[in-house]
Amino acid sequence: MSVEEPGGAASGSSEAEPASTAAPSPWERPTGAGTPPTMPKQSEPGDSAPGPGHQQVWGAPQQGGSSGLWARDASGMPVWEEADEPSGRSTPGSGHPAPGVPAGGQSGQSNRCYRHPDRDAFVSCQRCGRPICPDCMRPAAVGFHCPEEAAAARTPASPTQFGGRADRDSSGLITKILIGICLVAYVLEGVPGLTGTSHVNQFTLDYSLIGVDIAQKHEYWRLVTAAFLHGSVLHIAFNMYALFLLGTQLEAILGRVRYLALFFACAIGGNTLSYVIHDEKAFSYGASTAIFGFFAAYYLIARRLRVNTNQILIVVGINLLITFSISGIDKWGHIGGLATGVVLGLLYAYVPARRVAIQALGTAAVLAILIVAAVLNTQSLTALHTF
């Protein structure tokens, strides 16, 4: 027996053996151009053993035996497709086709929809691989899904450990709204610093933290509105940058309600401490009171998750150094916001999110304590001074 060299005569023999003496390979392609691949006929009970040249053409009825067609399944393996009775429609013998390929394993070959057996299906679900008819096709990023898989894809994501929802809260909607309010307020202030003047206009005076107006007129809403005002381009630029970085992450982790509660509580906490320390001389504004509270809450949540907190500690240290190094910065406002963030950060990080009532009562208690402290300070001032 000689070994045939590709494209040449057999080595070790003067004549090549006739090709018909050996059974053809299942993967053999005839020499004729365009001739479909062939494979040996599978033996059926009662059939004689296949001899040389006894071949079955792909796509043609099997010679002898039951009716049907030879075809390939989705993986390329040869399968015999029996004909349905009485319609004569062939049914794949290898189960469901591969996801996203024609339902019969070959282009143009029909199957039946798994939900509507009386309908043809030429497409399979991209995820589960079941054949689907046009009525059951649901467009997906790639291919089509069946109704069950499409419904499963729309199922809302489960809440995070701290109460946020990744599918909704990760967009940072509340953070963007807060930034938008700060930008609008900055325009109404007359864009100080950008126009070459640091003059404080009437809008700033109406909504800043001014101790004498709180003590004399009981305008406690200034404890909140002062957090949306800024005095220069650098002031608002740094605060909005920090608000965007920390706020979007905390909003996704905590959820919108807890996040808003944290923002307003820290802003009130910082402004309340500033009012209590400076009394009627208090005058400040800026979102940094809330941002320092974000620093504390973010650190505690990171510790709860057991992740590296070195970076946030460095950022807090740098901001505290700037706070006590530069004149004109409301130091007590920053410290008050940081302390409030510690309290609420402990509440949100270590009380399970499912204990909504406990978290709500804790947040309300913190806000009540801050308001009471501001009211008591006002009473103390009115008892000592006549405005």
Number of C-alpha atoms within 10 A of each C-alpha: 9 13 11 14 9 7 6 8 15 16 13 11 12 9 10 15 14 7 10 10 10 11 15 18 10 14 10 11 15 12 7 7 7 8 11 12 14 19 19 18 18 16 12 11 7 7 10 8 11 13 13 13 13 13 18 19 18 18 16 12 17 20 14 11 13 12 16 20 22 22 22 19 22 20 9 10 9 15 15 22 24 19 16 12 8 6 7 11 15 20 19 23 13 16 12 20 24 21 20 20 19 23 31 30 25 16 11 11 18 21 27 20 22 18 15 14 12 11 16 18 25 22 32 30 30 21 17 16 20 23 32 29 23 14 13 19 19 17 12 14 7 9 16 22 28 27 16 12 15 17 11 9 12 8 8 11 12 11 17 14 14 20 22 24 20 17 12 15 20 17 14 18 16 18 25 16 11 18 21 14 14 22 19 13 19 21 13 15 19 19 21 19 15 12 11 9 11 13 14 13 12 11 14 21 14 14 20 24 30 24 28 19 19 22 23 16 11 14 16 20 13 21 28 23 23 25 27 23 27 28 21 17 14 12 15 21 13 13 19 23 12 18 24 18 11 17 27 20 19 26 27 24 23 24 23 22 13 22 23 17 16 27 27 20 27 35 32 30 34 33 37 31 23 28 28 19 14 14 21 20 14 20 18 21 25 26 31 27 33 29 27 30 30 28 23 24 27 23 24 23 21 15 13 12 11 9 10 11 14 9 10 15 14 11 12 16 12 11 15 15 11 13 17 12 11 10 9 9 15 22 19 21 29 28 21 24 33 26 20 28 31 22 18 25 22 16 19 27 21 13 14 14 20 12 11 14 10 15 18 15 11 16 19 14 12 17 19 13 12 20 17 13 17 26 18 13 20 23 13 13 19 14 9 8 10 7 10
